[in-house]
Amino acid sequence: MTDITLLIVDDHPVVRDGLRGMFAAEGSGFRVLGEAPDGLRGVELALELDPDVVLMDLRMPGGGGVDAIAELTRRGARSRVLVLTTYDTDTDTLPAIEAGATGYLLKDAPREELFAAVRAAAEGRTVLSPAVASRLVTAVRAPAVTDRVLSAREAEILALVAKGTANRAIAAELFISEATVKTHLTHIYAKLLVNDRASAVAAGYDRGILGRG
């Protein structure tokens, strides 16, 4: 049986080393083709090495996982992306899955669960940790009124806007691209029924999202 090939994308060298060692110790069935410290390099290597599965962290300086997943999807990459992260909040899980991730697993998952998830992802099957699956079900069942409620990430960005933080600085602080910041702002404007930053901040104070002005 042909080994499942992997690319590990994580900004922590210790994590990359640990994962590489784990798959090497398995003895057979997996082969790590390369590693990347951020999403930008991860996209480059995924397109160059064409692994079966990309293990993708989400929050990384120099290029986050969601943007990398979206770019691989846009470029029509064959590789399946399995998110492997410590974060399971709605602001992390939903964008990653919407961007095209095949699966979402937390780093505290048992070794055998990780191996099984990689095998499933390689076959194109969706893999979700129980906590993430529960969040997705909750999101799907949420009443339509939530369409007008800011997500935690949107509220975070609005708070930075209220401080006068420029888009580029917001992107750097939150480890996301400037394009992603602009996308979040577009959603914020739509939900608050405004057309610019100043009006969004005013609406944020008026609705109590930013506290008292």
C-alpha positions in Angstrom: 0.0 0.0 0.0 1.3 3.4 -0.9 2.3 5.7 2.0 0.1 8.8 2.7 2.3 11.8 2.1 2.1 14.8 4.4 3.1 18.5 4.7 3.2 20.0 8.2 2.5 23.7 8.5 3.0 25.1 12.0 5.0 28.1 13.3 6.4 26.1 16.3 9.5 24.1 15.4 8.9 21.8 18.4 5.4 20.9 17.2 6.7 20.2 13.7 9.5 18.0 15.0 7.1 16.2 17.3 4.6 15.5 14.5 7.4 14.4 12.1 8.8 12.0 14.7 5.3 10.7 15.4 4.6 9.8 11.8 8.1 8.4 11.3 7.7 6.2 14.4 4.6 4.8 13.0 6.9 2.8 10.7 4.7 2.6 7.7 1.7 4.2 6.1 2.9 7.9 6.3 5.7 9.9 4.8 6.4 13.6 5.7 7.5 15.4 2.5 8.2 18.8 4.1 7.5 21.4 6.7 6.5 25.1 6.6 6.5 27.8 9.4 3.6 29.8 8.1 0.7 29.7 5.7 2.4 31.5 2.8 5.3 29.0 2.7 2.8 26.2 3.3 0.9 27.1 0.1 4.2 27.2 -1.9 5.3 23.8 -0.6 1.8 22.2 -1.0 1.8 23.3 -4.7 5.4 22.1 -5.2 5.3 18.8 -3.3 1.7 17.8 -3.9 1.2 15.9 -0.6 -2.0 13.9 0.0 -2.7 15.8 3.3 -1.6 19.2 4.7 -1.6 19.4 8.5 -2.4 23.1 8.9 -2.2 25.2 12.1 -4.4 28.3 12.0 -2.8 31.3 13.9 0.7 31.8 12.5 2.7 35.0 12.1 3.6 35.5 8.5 0.5 34.0 7.1 -2.5 32.3 8.8 -4.1 29.0 8.1 -7.5 30.2 6.9 -5.9 32.3 4.2 -3.7 29.5 3.2 -6.6 27.0 2.9 -8.6 29.5 0.8 -5.6 30.0 -1.5 -5.1 26.3 -2.0 -8.8 25.9 -2.7 -8.6 28.8 -5.2 -5.5 27.3 -6.9 -7.3 23.9 -7.2 -4.7 22.0 -5.1 -5.2 18.2 -4.9 -4.0 18.1 -1.3 -6.6 17.7 1.5 -6.2 20.1 4.4 -6.6 18.8 7.9 -6.6 21.7 10.4 -4.6 20.8 13.5 -4.8 23.5 16.1 -5.4 24.4 19.8 -8.3 26.7 18.9 -11.9 25.5 18.6 -13.9 28.8 18.8 -16.5 29.7 16.2 -14.2 32.4 14.8 -11.6 29.8 14.0 -13.6 26.7 13.0 -16.2 28.1 10.7 -13.9 30.2 8.5 -11.5 27.3 8.2 -14.2 24.9 7.0 -15.8 27.5 4.8 -12.3 28.1 3.2 -12.2 24.5 2.2 -10.6 22.4 5.0 -11.5 18.7 4.8 -11.2 18.3 8.6 -10.6 20.0 11.9 -8.8 18.4 14.8 -7.4 19.7 18.1 -3.8 19.2 19.1 -4.8 17.4 22.2 -6.2 14.5 20.1 -4.8 11.1 20.9 -2.2 9.8 18.5 -4.4 7.1 17.0 -7.2 9.6 16.5 -4.8 11.8 14.5 -3.6 8.9 12.4 -7.2 7.9 11.7 -8.1 11.5 10.8 -5.2 11.8 8.4 -6.2 8.5 6.7 -9.8 9.8 6.4 -8.7 13.2 5.1 -6.6 11.5 2.4 -9.7 9.7 1.3 -11.6 12.9 1.1 -13.8 12.2 4.1 -14.7 15.0 6.5 -13.1 14.7 10.0 -14.2 16.9 12.9 -13.3 16.7 16.6 -16.4 16.3 18.8 -16.1 19.8 20.1 -16.0 21.3 16.6 -18.8 19.1 15.4 -21.0 20.3 18.3 -20.2 24.0 17.4 -21.1 23.5 13.8 -24.4 21.9 14.7 -25.2 24.8 17.0 -24.3 27.3 14.3 -26.5 25.6 11.8 -29.4 25.5 14.2 -29.0 29.1 15.4 -31.9 31.4 14.6 -31.6 33.7 11.7 -31.4 36.8 13.9 -27.8 35.8 14.6 -27.1 37.0 11.1 -27.0 40.5 12.6 -24.9 39.6 15.6 -21.2 40.3 15.4 -18.9 37.2 15.8 -16.2 37.4 18.4 -13.6 38.1 15.7 -15.7 40.9 14.2 -16.2 42.4 17.6 -12.5 42.2 18.2 -11.8 44.0 14.9 -14.4 46.6 15.6 -12.8 47.3 19.0 -9.4 47.9 17.2 -11.1 50.1 14.7 -12.5 52.1 17.6 -9.0 52.7 18.8 -8.0 54.1 15.4 -6.0 51.0 14.4 -5.3 50.8 10.6 -6.2 47.7 8.7 -2.5 46.7 8.3 -1.9 47.0 12.0 -5.1 45.0 12.8 -3.9 42.2 10.4 -0.5 42.1 12.1 -2.0 42.0 15.6 -4.5 39.2 14.8 -2.1 37.2 12.5 -4.5 37.5 9.5 -4.1 39.1 6.1 -5.2 42.6 5.4 -7.6 41.2 2.8 -9.2 39.2 5.6 -9.6 42.3 7.8 -11.3 44.1 4.9 -13.7 41.1 4.5 -14.5 41.2 8.2 -15.2 44.9 8.0 -17.5 44.4 5.0 -19.5 41.9 7.2 -19.5 44.3 10.1 -20.8 47.1 8.0 -23.6 44.9 6.6 -24.6 43.7 10.1 -24.6 47.1 11.6 -26.2 48.7 8.5 -23.5 51.2 8.1 -21.1 52.2 5.3 -17.8 53.3 6.9 -15.5 52.9 9.9 -16.8 55.9 11.8 -20.4 54.9 11.5 -19.5 51.3 12.5 -17.8 52.6 15.7 -20.8 54.8 16.5 -23.2 51.9 16.0 -20.9 49.7 18.1 -21.2 52.1 21.1 -24.9 52.6 20.5 -25.6 48.8 20.6 -23.3 48.2 23.6 -20.8 46.1 21.6 -18.0 48.5 22.5 -19.3 49.4 25.9 -20.1 53.0 26.6 -18.8 55.7 24.4 
